[in-house]
Every structure is written in C-alpha cells, then in structure tokens.
Amino acid sequence: MPAPLDSESLADIRDQTNDGPAQNVFLMTEAIAGHRSSPQLWNSFDVLVMVIRHINRHLDQPGRLADTNDDESLKKAFVEQEAANPILRLAWCRFEPTYQSQRDQDVAREAIKAKLWPTSEVPQFMELIRSDVMLSTLFGRDALLLYHPVVLSQSLEREPSESWYPDGRDITNARTAEKSLMHWDCEKESLKECVESHFGMFETAERRYWFRCNKPIIMRVHFTVRPGMFRDNNAHANNHGYDALSRLEIEGGVWKLDPEAGTIKSVEGKTPYMLYMVVRLGDDRYDQRVLFRRYHLGGQMIEEPRNFEHQQRDWKLHDDSGAYVLFYARCSDNSIPRPLGYRFHEVSRPVLDEELRARHHAAYTRFWAGGAD
C-alpha cells in the first residue's frame, strides 16, 4: 500500500487502478493546481511534482507499488521511500479540477513543508533535485543512476588488459545519484561528447577506475547558455535548439577491454534517448519563475491543463541566455523514426495510411511503456 498522505481526500491513482496505461492517463491529463495564496512560493515545488509524475510514467510495476508477487523487497523499499519523501506520494495523487481538490492540494503542500523544511522556505528547483531527500529516494533508484552501481578498479601496476575488481569503497546510491546530474555549458563540446566523457577509464595517484554507463531510464542534464553566446554565433544556436537536442544516442551499451590497445571501447551499439521534458530555471525574463514543458514522442509540446500555472510557450532552448534541466527518456528501439510533419493523435487526428499509423503507434507504445529493453 502507498504511504499515507496528510490530506486523505486526495485519492491515490494506484488505489483507483492497477493498470499501467490507465494510470498514465491520469498522470498525463491532471496537473497540480497553483497554490491559492502563494503560487510563486510553491513554483519550484509544483514543477518538481510534475517532473516526478512524468517520470512515474516510465516506472515498472514494482516502482508503481503494483499488487504483484514480484520484487516484494523492492516494493517495500519504495514504500519506505514514499514515507520518507512525501513529495513522491503527492505526485501519485489525483488532481481533479475542483475547488475541494485544490484546497486539499494546499493542505498536502503545507504538511510536506512542515515535515521536510519546518524552519525554512521551500527550496528552489535546483536545490530540490539536489536535496538529500530526492537523491536518497527517487533519483537514487538503480534504474535512474547514470553510472553502473559497481565501479571496477585495479592497481596502476597492472595493465588495463589485466583483471579488474569491484572497488571496495562504499559508494551509496545517493552519492551516485548526485553525480548522475550532468552539467553541460555547450561551448566546449557537444552534448553527446559531454555525456560520453563520464565513462571509461580514469586514474588517480593510486588506482585506475572503470566507470560504466548504467543506461538509466531517465537521464538528467543541467544545461546553461552564456549570455550573448548564441547572438555571437548563429550557427551555434542552430545546434542547440529542440531539433538538435531532441534525440541523443550514447555509445557504449556494453564496454569491453581491447587487449591489444590496452583501452576500453564500446563494442555493442548505441543507447537511444529522446528529450521528453525540460525545466527552464528562473531568470529575470520571466520574473524568476521556473517553467515546465514536456513533449510527445513526435516533438509536439504537450499542453498542460488550465489549472497548471507554470507553462509558457514563448521560450526556446536556443534563447540567448538561460539555464535548463533536460530530461531524456531511454527508448527501447533506436529505429523510432523522426517526426515527418505529422502530429500524434493526442494533438490532432491526421490522415495517415494504415501501415504508417501502425508503425508509429507501435513506436509510441514501446516508448511510453517505460523504455525497457
């Protein structure tokens, strides 16, 4: 059973249906309403709730606390996480467009603040996603870690082609989750180069380490744009808009040693990701408001319900300045086609031939089912 929430009037989606696709409908179509008296104070918090809801759509059954006989230990751990971090529990609630629901959402917010930040203001978005309570719960789950939980190492006296051993250091998932948020300033290297630079062999004064990609279901990137950078280089700007960043293929689904070269190389394909959610961090252009945007597989922006106050249409990823958090979802098939000028049926109902419709429906289903290989 999900952990209790102080406002019992907010129904848990998982109590109403155990069917994953049906749960996803609620997660997609309902949004947390603005706080009735202090919407700006809760801006970052509300955006985080929406981020978690969108991540929830990619979780497998144990992550949803489904009533199954599999992975009972995992489900128990996730129940404990929701008890320690009630934001996760709130993100699974029904947000009905009624006055009573809005009132209950305010009650739940205040209860969460009293539990997590009793003597301080609600943290800003970057503080929230870097907080211990998020790193030790949702972002600390194995499926969301950028690095494989087992780090290999060897003595510098050995050759890289010789034996490697699990490193004996006790590295917590929370610590790995902290390092899983990558920073990219887009001036020195491409996003692909930035991500791939985190894996491979690294040496200290004492040992050699081998960090492997964990192929997380969700990948997080803190993306910053220096003021004037795109104005000085229009071609650079074209390489950092949605079209350029919407798809990312990471080398190294499997990494192995090359005995002859004494190095590690990727030997098995690529891991494809699609940009499916962006948070624009607060700046003067939007009165310090944190803004939220998510996308369909075909690249169309999803229109949030009217009661959600933190979506704005008139900004772009290649604006002349700004800071963003990009969320990429792992795809199960790197053959998912790029959009060809059509929209999915959630946006409009185009005339497609049956073969094309079936192919894209299958791709859409694979993607939103969780991206599991």
C-alpha positions in Angstrom: 0.0 0.0 0.0 1.2 3.5 -0.7 2.4 5.6 2.3 -0.4 7.7 3.8 -0.7 11.4 3.0 -1.9 14.0 5.4 -4.7 15.0 3.2 -6.7 11.8 2.8 -9.1 13.5 0.4 -6.5 13.3 -2.4 -7.0 9.8 -3.9 -4.0 7.8 -4.9 -4.1 6.9 -8.6 -2.7 3.4 -7.8 -5.7 2.8 -5.4 -8.1 3.5 -8.2 -6.5 1.3 -10.9 -3.7 -1.2 -11.1 -3.4 -0.9 -14.9 -0.3 1.0 -16.0 -1.7 2.6 -19.2 -4.8 3.8 -17.2 -2.5 5.3 -14.5 -0.6 7.1 -17.3 -3.8 8.7 -18.4 -4.2 10.4 -15.1 -0.5 11.3 -14.9 -0.8 12.9 -18.3 -4.1 14.8 -18.1 -4.1 16.0 -14.5 -1.8 18.7 -13.1 -1.2 20.2 -9.7 -3.1 23.5 -9.3 -1.4 26.7 -8.3 -1.3 27.4 -4.6 -4.3 29.6 -3.8 -2.5 32.3 -1.8 1.2 31.9 -2.6 1.7 30.4 -6.1 5.2 31.9 -6.6 6.4 30.5 -3.3 5.5 27.0 -4.4 6.6 27.4 -8.1 9.6 25.1 -7.9 7.8 22.6 -5.8 4.9 22.3 -8.2 7.2 21.9 -11.2 9.1 19.1 -9.3 5.8 17.4 -8.7 5.0 17.5 -12.4 8.6 16.2 -13.2 8.0 13.3 -10.9 4.6 12.5 -12.4 6.2 12.3 -15.9 9.0 10.1 -14.6 6.4 7.9 -13.0 5.0 7.1 -16.4 8.3 5.2 -17.1 8.4 3.2 -13.9 7.9 -0.6 -14.0 5.4 -2.3 -11.8 7.4 -2.5 -8.5 8.1 1.2 -8.9 4.4 1.8 -9.1 3.8 -0.4 -6.0 1.7 -2.6 -8.1 -0.1 -5.6 -6.5 2.1 -8.3 -7.9 4.1 -11.1 -6.4 7.4 -9.9 -8.0 10.1 -7.9 -6.4 8.5 -7.6 -2.9 11.7 -6.3 -1.4 11.8 -3.5 -4.0 8.2 -2.6 -3.3 8.9 -2.5 0.4 11.9 -0.2 -0.2 9.8 2.1 -2.4 7.0 2.3 0.3 9.7 3.4 2.7 10.9 6.0 0.3 7.4 7.5 -0.1 7.1 7.6 3.7 10.5 9.5 3.9 9.7 11.7 0.9 6.0 12.5 0.8 6.6 14.5 -2.5 6.7 11.1 -4.2 3.4 10.2 -2.7 1.8 13.5 -3.7 2.9 13.0 -7.3 0.8 9.9 -7.4 -2.4 11.7 -6.4 -5.4 12.6 -8.4 -5.5 16.3 -9.1 -9.1 16.9 -10.1 -10.2 20.3 -11.3 -12.4 21.1 -8.3 -12.2 23.6 -5.5 -12.1 20.9 -2.9 -9.1 19.2 -4.7 -7.3 22.5 -4.9 -7.9 23.0 -1.2 -6.6 19.5 -0.4 -3.5 20.1 -2.5 -2.7 23.2 -0.4 -3.1 21.2 2.8 -0.8 18.5 1.5 1.8 21.1 0.4 1.8 22.6 3.9 2.1 19.2 5.6 5.1 18.3 3.4 6.8 21.6 4.1 6.3 21.0 7.9 7.9 17.6 7.5 10.8 18.5 5.2 11.5 22.2 5.7 9.9 23.2 9.0 12.1 26.3 9.6 12.9 27.4 6.1 11.3 28.4 2.9 10.5 25.9 0.1 13.8 25.3 -1.8 14.3 26.4 -5.4 14.2 23.8 -8.1 18.0 23.0 -8.3 18.1 22.8 -4.6 15.2 20.4 -4.6 16.6 18.0 -7.2 20.0 18.0 -5.4 18.5 17.6 -2.0 19.2 14.5 0.2 15.5 13.6 0.2 15.4 13.3 -3.6 18.8 11.8 -4.0 18.2 9.1 -1.4 14.7 8.2 -2.8 13.6 8.5 -6.4 16.9 9.7 -8.1 18.8 7.1 -6.1 16.9 4.1 -7.5 19.1 1.8 -9.6 17.1 2.4 -12.8 17.8 6.2 -12.7 21.5 6.1 -11.9 23.8 7.3 -14.7 26.7 5.1 -13.5 26.6 1.3 -13.1 26.4 0.7 -9.3 29.5 -1.5 -9.4 32.7 0.5 -10.0 35.7 -1.6 -11.2 39.3 -0.7 -10.3 42.8 -2.1 -10.5 46.3 -1.2 -9.3 48.3 1.1 -11.5 50.9 -1.6 -11.6 48.6 -3.7 -13.7 48.0 -3.3 -17.4 44.4 -2.2 -18.4 44.0 -5.6 -20.2 44.6 -7.5 -17.0 41.9 -8.3 -14.3 39.6 -5.7 -12.8 37.9 -6.0 -9.5 34.8 -4.4 -7.8 36.0 -1.3 -6.0 35.8 -1.8 -2.2 34.7 1.7 -1.4 31.2 2.1 0.0 29.5 4.4 -2.5 25.9 5.0 -1.7 23.2 5.3 -4.4 22.5 8.8 -3.1 26.1 9.8 -3.9 25.9 8.2 -7.3 22.6 10.0 -7.9 24.3 13.3 -7.1 26.9 12.6 -9.7 24.3 11.5 -12.2 23.1 15.1 -12.8 25.5 16.2 -15.6 26.4 19.8 -16.4 26.8 21.0 -19.9 27.6 24.6 -21.0 27.5 23.6 -24.7 30.6 25.7 -25.7 33.4 23.2 -25.5 31.8 20.0 -26.6 28.5 18.6 -27.9 26.0 17.1 -25.5 26.9 13.6 -26.8 30.6 14.2 -26.0 29.7 15.6 -22.6 27.7 12.5 -21.6 30.2 10.0 -23.0 33.1 11.7 -21.3 31.7 10.5 -18.0 32.5 6.8 -18.8 35.7 4.8 -19.3 39.0 4.6 -17.5 40.2 7.3 -15.1 43.3 7.3 -13.0 44.2 8.7 -9.6 47.6 8.8 -8.0 46.9 5.3 -6.6 44.4 3.3 -8.7 42.8 3.1 -12.1 39.0 3.1 -12.2 36.5 2.0 -14.8 33.1 3.8 -14.8 30.4 2.2 -16.9 27.1 3.6 -18.2 24.1 2.2 -16.4 21.7 3.0 -19.3 19.3 4.8 -16.9 15.6 5.0 -17.9 15.9 8.8 -17.3 19.0 10.9 -17.9 19.3 14.4 -16.4 21.4 17.3 -17.8 21.9 20.8 -16.3 22.3 22.9 -19.5 23.4 26.6 -19.3 23.8 29.2 -22.0 26.2 32.0 -21.6 24.5 35.4 -22.3 25.4 36.5 -25.8 26.8 33.2 -26.9 24.1 32.4 -29.5 23.9 36.0 -30.6 27.6 35.9 -31.4 27.3 32.6 -33.3 24.0 31.9 -35.0 25.2 28.5 -36.3 26.0 27.6 -32.7 22.4 28.5 -31.8 21.0 26.2 -34.5 22.9 23.3 -33.0 21.2 23.7 -29.6 17.5 24.1 -30.3 14.9 21.4 -29.8 15.5 19.8 -33.2 19.2 19.3 -32.4 18.7 18.1 -28.9 15.6 16.1 -29.2 17.4 12.8 -29.9 20.6 11.5 -28.3 22.4 8.3 -29.0 25.0 7.3 -26.4 27.9 5.0 -27.4 28.6 2.1 -25.1 25.7 -0.1 -24.4 28.4 -2.5 -23.5 32.0 -1.6 -22.8 34.9 -4.1 -23.1 38.6 -4.1 -22.9 40.7 -4.1 -26.1 43.7 -6.2 -25.1 45.8 -5.1 -28.0 45.3 -1.4 -27.4 45.1 -1.7 -23.7 42.0 0.5 -23.6 38.3 0.2 -23.1 36.0 0.7 -26.1 32.3 0.4 -26.9 31.6 -2.8 -28.7 27.8 -3.0 -28.8 25.7 -0.4 -30.4 24.2 2.7 -29.0 21.6 3.6 -26.4 19.0 6.0 -27.8 17.3 8.7 -25.8 14.5 11.2 -26.6 14.2 14.6 -24.9 10.7 14.5 -23.3 10.8 17.1 -20.6 12.5 20.5 -20.0 12.6 22.7 -16.9 13.6 26.3 -17.6 15.2 27.8 -14.4 14.1 31.1 -13.1 15.6 34.3 -14.5 14.6 38.0 -14.9 12.9 37.4 -18.2 10.1 35.5 -16.5 10.2 37.2 -13.1 12.3 34.3 -11.7 9.5 31.8 -12.4 10.6 28.2 -13.1 8.8 26.9 -16.2 7.9 23.4 -17.2 7.5 21.8 -20.6 7.1 18.2 -21.8 6.8 16.7 -25.3 5.1 13.9 -27.2 7.4 11.4 -28.9 6.8 13.3 -32.2 8.2 16.5 -30.7 5.0 18.4 -30.1 4.7 20.3 -26.8 2.1 18.9 -24.5 -0.5 21.5 -23.4 -0.9 21.3 -19.7 -4.3 21.6 -18.0 -5.5 25.1 -17.4 -5.0 24.9 -13.7 -1.3 24.4 -14.1 0.4 27.9 -13.9 4.0 27.2 -14.8 4.0 26.7 -18.6 5.0 29.4 -21.1 5.0 29.0 -24.8 7.3 31.8 -25.9 10.8 30.5 -25.0 13.2 28.2 -26.8 16.1 26.1 -25.9 18.4 28.3 -28.0 17.3 31.5 -26.4 20.3 33.9 -26.0 20.6 33.1 -22.3 19.1 30.8 -19.8 19.6 27.7 -17.7 17.6 24.5 -18.1 17.4 20.9 -16.8 16.9 18.5 -19.7 15.2 15.1 -19.0 15.9 12.4 -21.6 13.9 9.1 -21.7 15.6 5.9 -22.8 14.0 4.4 -25.9 13.6 0.6 -26.4 14.4 0.8 -30.1 16.8 3.1 -31.9 14.7 2.8 -35.1 12.0 5.1 -33.8 11.6 7.5 -36.7 12.0 11.2 -36.5 8.8 13.2 -36.9 7.7 13.8 -40.5 5.5 16.8 -40.1 2.6 14.9 -38.6 1.2 15.0 -35.1 0.2 12.2 -32.8 -3.5 11.6 -32.2 -3.2 13.3 -28.7 -2.6 16.6 -30.6 -4.7 16.2 -33.8 -6.0 13.4 -36.0 -4.1 13.4 -39.2 -4.9 11.2 -42.2 -2.2 8.5 -42.2 -2.1 5.3 -44.2 -2.7 2.3 -42.0 0.9 1.0 -42.3 2.4 4.3 -41.1 -0.2 4.6 -38.4 0.5 1.1 -37.1 4.3 1.6 -37.2 4.1 4.9 -35.2 1.6 3.5 -32.8 3.9 0.6 -32.0 6.8 3.1 -31.5 4.7 5.3 -29.3 3.6 2.3 -27.2 7.1 1.0 -26.7 8.4 4.4 -25.7 5.7 5.3 -23.1 5.6 1.8 -21.7 8.8 2.5 -19.9 11.6 2.3 -22.4 12.7 -1.1 -21.1 14.9 -3.2 -23.3 
